[in-house]
Amino acid sequence: MSPTGNLPKSVDFALYKQDEPEDFTVIVFGDPQPYSIQDMDYFTEKIVNDVKKTDKTLFGISLGDIAGDNLDLHPVYKERMRRLQLPWYNVMGNHDMNYDAPSDELSDETFKKNFGSANYAFNYGNAHFIILDNILYPDPRDGKGYWGGYRQDQLIFLENNLKHVPKDKLVVLSQHIHMKDNSGGSYRLEDRQRLFDLLKDYENVLIMSAHTHLQDQIEYTEAEGWKGKKPLHEYNVGTTSGDWYSGKLDEKGLPDATMRDGTPQGYAFLNIKGNQYDVDYKVAGRESDYQMNIFAPKVVPYKGRTTSQVMVNFFMGSKDDLVEYRIGEGEWRKMHYVSAPDLSYLTKLLEWDFTEELLPGRRPSNPVNSTHVWIGPVPTDLPGGKHIIEIRATDRYGKTHSGKRTYSVLE
């Protein structure tokens, strides 16, 4: 660091009172993770330029992997984010580290230079926000790679911080790596338990993470060591880089980037009212009511046998949500939750393997089981012609979402 010269006797600045609303919205970005300027341009055009603010949109949070190992892109990211004209809080990710650091305490030096502390907290309205670096690097088990967890000084910071937070406040903890692994292989379980113990007496807690390039609603109960009055909700947010900017390029030259669980590339809005919250997911480049993909056959035989199914990928869904469908004006029927690959995503992927010409862009990742898909049988005993499949999904917050698709019965 260069010498600062002689310090003045005092550094004076004004403080102005600000009224903070208790009803506001926070934009949430998972993993921008550009590895190149081209990736940064994709992020800028498809995500940053897509954001539409309202009077209630007060700030934003990026949940780590601000860059993809190339830390020279941190300042470029900051410049692109200026377009949003919002205060922005950044979480450190495992691709934001100094890989040559000899200890975890030094692994965030470049991040701190560009964004400030990797561990801090602030209040807004009736909510308390905590930002934590939950990457241990180098991995204390073997000195290689990283492990999810916290240093002792971070846990002391969290404990001391929470001593000043009333139990009826909404606590929103943002970190990069999700805590879902119960084996301890990717997350140090004693650290997770310590976190659970510090938060157990709070009425409303939300954990936000990213890292996986999937979208998942995770709940912790007594089986995982959580001792709160109700299950602890961790929202593993879909990423702004999607499936690492892969997939076919559209007419604007932007990648499809659908994630391998079938969640389209996008970002979230955390809506806070007092000490309560709900979340909306926004698919980049689509209207806000686009909340599901529906897969169904185009044609089925009249009164014939078929193994075809209707499959719904409800992007914000989880296994306890209610997803129903009906054909035309028929009665609503409950769909069956499954853990399976999304057939809509698989269809996109197979195009890359069956093509005899190179496609623009890069082949997406292979599919994984999605945590938010439902299936139902396709009726074949309807009159010949086109029929409308209508979907109705009710999320964890009681909000209802809908979608439609057509198929034909052929005699």
N, C-alpha and C positions, 0 to 999 in steps of 0.2 A: 504494500500500500504506500502511496506517496504521502510525504509529510503534509499535514494540514496547515502548518504555520501556527502563529500565536493565536490562542483561543480568546474570544472576547470575554468580558466579565460576565455577560449574560446573553442568552439567546431568547428573545422575547417574541411571542406571537399571540394573536387574539384567539379566544375560544368563544364560539357562538352557540347559543342554545338551539337545539334542533328537536322538534317534535317527531317522535318515531311512531308510525302507525303499527298497530298489532295485526293488521290484515295486509299482507304483502306477498310478493312472489319472488322466488330466487331461480335463476337459470342454472342448470346443472349440466356440465359437459363431462363425459367420460373420455379418457384417453384421446386427445388430439393426435398424438404420436406420429408426427411427420418425420420421415427419414431423409427427406430431400426438399428442395424448394418446390418441386412439382407437387409433392404431397401437401406442402403448406398452401399452395395455390388451390388444391382440391378442398382443403379444410376451409379456406377463406371463402371460396365461391359457394360451396354447398352447405356449409354450416353457419359461419359468421354472417354472411349476407342473407341467410334465411331467417334469422332471428327477428321477430317482431315484438317490440316492447309495448307495454302499456304503462299507465301511470302507477300501477302497482308493482312493476318490475324494478326492484331496487338495487340488486347486485347479482353477482354470479360466482360460481365455484367450479373449478376444473379439478377433477379427481385423479390427478397424477398422469404420468407419462406425457408431460407437456411436449417433450421431444422424443424422438426415437434414437437414443444414444448420441446423436449429434447435438451436443449442448450449445453449439454456435447458433442453433435455431431458436433458442430461448428469446433473445432480443427481437428476432423477426416475428415470433409469436406475439410478443407484447405489442409490437407495432401494428400487427393485423387486428389484434383485439381492441385497439383504440377505437375502431370503427363503432363498437357497441356503446361507447361513452357511458360505461357503468363501472362502479367499483368492482374489482375482481379479486377473488381469493384463490390461491393455487396450492394444491396438494403435491407433495413430492412422490414420484413414481420410481419404479425400479429401472426405468430407462432414462431417468434424470440424474443418475448418480455419477460420481467420479469413480470409475472402475479401478483406478490406480491408488485409491485411498487405502492406507494401512489399517484403518479402524473405522467403525461405524460413525463415530463422532465427526469424522472428517469427510465422510462420503457425500455430504450435502453442501460442501463449500461453494460449488458453482451455483447450485440452486439458490443458496442464501444470497449470493452476490446479485443474482438476477431478480429474485422475488422476495427476499427477506426470510424470516424464520420459517422453518419447516414444522414448528410446533407452537401453536398459539390459540387464543380463544377470544371471543367477542360476543357482546349482547346485541340483539336487535329486537325491538318490541318485547314480546313476552317469551322470546326464544333465546337460548344460549347456544352458540356455535363453537365447536371445537375442531381444530385442524391438527392432525397427527401424521407424522412420518412413521409408517408401520413396517418398514423394510430394514431388516438387520443385514448389514453388508460390511465386511465379508461374513458369510454364514459362520456363526460361532462353533458349529459342530465340526466343520472340516476346513474352514478358511476359504472355501470356494463357493461361488454363487451367492444366493441370498436366502433369507428365511423370513417369514412373516412374524412380527412381534415388536417388542419395545425394549429400549434400554431402561435401566432402573431410574435414571434421572427423568425420563419421560413419564413414567408411572408416578413418580413423586410430584411432578408438575401437575398431572391430571388430578391426583388426590388433593393437592393444595388448592387447585382451581375450583374443584367441585365443592369445597367447604364453604364457598361464598355464593353458591347457586341454590336458590330455594327449590324445594322438592316438587313444587307444582309448575316449574318452568318446563317448557319443551326443550329437550336437549337434542341437538343435531350434531352428530360426530361424523366428520368426513375423513376418510383415509383411503389408501389406494387398493390394498390387497383385501379381498373378502375373507371372512373368518370361517367359512363353511366346512373346511376340512376337519373332521373329528379325529383323524389319525395322528395328528401332530406332524405329519410329513412336510406340509407347506406352511403351517402356522404353529408357533410355540403355544401349546395349550395352557400352560400356567399363566402366560401373559393374557390370553383370552379370558381365562377365569378371573384374573385380577381386574380386568376391565369390567366384566360382568358384575363383580362384587361392588365395584365403585358406583355402578349405575343402577343397581337393583331397586333402590328406594325412590327413584324418580317415576312419576306417573306416566310420562310420555317421553319416549326415547326413539330416535330414528338414527340408524347407522347407514351411511352412504359409502359405497365403494365402487370400483370399476375393475380394471386389470384383466378380466376374463374375455372381453370382447364377446360377451353374451349378455342377456338380460334375465335377472332372476330375483324373485321375491323370496327371501330366506327368513325363516322364523326359528328362534332359539327358545327352548323350553327347559324344564327341569332336567330332561334327559341329557342336555348339553351343558348343564351347570348353571343355567340362568334361573334366578330365584325371584324375579319380579312378579308383580300381581298378574300381569298378562304377558303373552309371548313378546320377545324382543324382535323387532322388525329390522332386518338389514335389506336395503334396496341395492342390489348389484346392478348398476346403471348401464344400459346399452351405450356403446361408444360413438363419439363423433367421427372417429376414423373407420367405424364399422369393422368389416373384416380386413383391416389394414389396407384400405383403399383398393381392394381387389374387385374383380368382376368386369362385366362389359361396360364400355364407355357409351354414354348417351349422346344425343345430338349436340350437346354442349361440350362434349369431351370429358364428362365427369363420370367416375366409376360408380357402379351400382352399390358395391360395398356392403351388401346384406350380410349380416353375421351368420355364422354356421348353425345357429339355432333358429334361423329364419326371421330374426328381428332386423328390420331395416335400419340402416344408418340413421342416427338422429341424436336427440338430446331431450332433457326433461325440464319440466317446470315444477318446482316445489312450492306449493301454495300453503301459506301459513295464516291461520286465523286464531289469534290468541295463543293458547298452548296446544292447539290441534293442527294437523297437517293432512294434506293429500297430495298426490303426485299425478301429473299428466305427462305422457310421452309424446313427443312431436317428431314424426318422421320427416327427415330433411326433404324439402321439395314437394311435399304433399300437404293437403289441407289437414287441419287439426283433428277432424273427425275420422281420419284414416287410422284405425286402431287394430286392424286384423287382416290377415290373408286367409282366403277361403279356397281350398283345393277340392275339386270335384271332377268326375268324368264329364266329358262333353256330351257323350251319348250312352244310353243303356238300352237293352232290348226289352220290349214290352212283355211283362210277366216272365222275363227270363232270369236265369241265375247269374249273379255277378258278385265278385269279391270287391268291387269298387266301394269306396267310402267317401263321405264328406269329412274333410279334416280342416279344422279351424286353428290357426295360430293367432292367439289373442296376446298381443305383445306385452301388455302389462299384467297378464294373468298369472295366477298361481292355483295349485290343485284344489283349494277350497272355494274357488269362485264358481258361480253358476253360469254355464254356457248352454244355451238352448237353440234349437232350430225348428223351422217349420217349412213346409212346401206349399207355396201359394198362400191361401187363406186357411190352411189346415191348422190343427192344434199344435201348440208348442210342445216339443219333446226335449228332455234333458240329454245332453251329449255326454260321452264317456271320456274322462280325463285319462291320458296315457303319457308315458315317458317314451318318446320316439322321435326320430328325425322328422323334420317338416318336409312333406312331399313337395311343396311349392319350391323350397330351396333346392331340393334334390333335382327337380326338373331343370332349374337354372344351371346347376352344376354339370349335369350330364350333357348339356349342349356343348360344353368345352371338350368332352371326350368323344363325341360323335361327329363333330365338325371335321370336314376335310380341308378347311381353310383356316388360317390363323385368325383368331378373333382379336379385336382391339381390346387392350387391357391385359389383366393377369388372372389366371384361373383362381377361383376362390378356394378357401380351405374345405376339406372334407366335412360332411355334416356330423353333428353330435346330437344326442337326445335333447330335445327341447323340454323345458320345464313349464311350457304354457301352450300345449296343444290338446285338442279334444277331437273325438271322432264320432261318427254316427252312420248308420246304414243308408244307402241310396234307394229310395222306393222305385220299383219298376212297374207297379200295378196301377199306374196312372194313365189317363188317356194319352194317346200319341201327341207329340208336339213339345213345345218349350215349357219349362216350369221354372219358377223362381225359388231358389233356396234363400231363406232369410235367417240371419243369425242375430241372437240377442245375448250379450254378455254383460254380466253385472260384476264390477270389480270390488276390491276389498274396501273401498270407500263408499259403496252404494251407488256409484255412478253407472249408468247403463250405456252401452255402446252397441252399434249395429253394423251389419254389412250384408251384401247381397251377391248372389251368383246364379247363373242360369245353367240348366242342363236340358237335354232332350231325351224323350222316350220315343224310340223308333219301333214301329210295328213291322 
